[in-house]
Amino acid sequence: MPGKIEHSLEMGIFRSRWLLAPFFLGLIVGIVLLLIKFIQELIHLSTHVLSATESDVIIGILTLVDMALVGSLLLMIIFSGYEIFVSKIDVADHTDRPEWMGKVDFSGLKLKVIGAIVAISAIDLLKTFVEIPAEPTDGNTDMYLWKVALHMAFVLSGVLFAWMDRIASETKPH
């Protein structure tokens, strides 16, 4: 009898992975919302390009790139997270199946996520520096320093994640 209870408990725990599926569906809704904002920004940029300054156009384009990176990050998290934690996505014979799909483990996903965050942070930092006035005010300089510090924290986190993964991969199994 205890073996049957243990098996039932283990099956319940195993099936509970499906509780994550709504999270991934919510992230798909997030991509749709991001697409709406992307289209809105693209229309705004397109209709004002002739009257905008060069830096405004650059900032607008960087904003589009930023949104594309966030969308790609979400898609990567959806695909990899679902396959790692819930179930395999059975589209192996589909011609458009991304080559990396099914090959990214949790460690690889962590590195890809932190890499995307660093890239997004770098674009935000670049947008900030494009917008710097000729004479920064005292109140603004702290904001610039905080943005650089935050970006460097992301970079350092990425390097530490990569280093920890390398150490873990070189550790002999017990």
Order of alpha helices (4+ residues) and beta strands (2+ residues): alpha-alpha-alpha-alpha-alpha
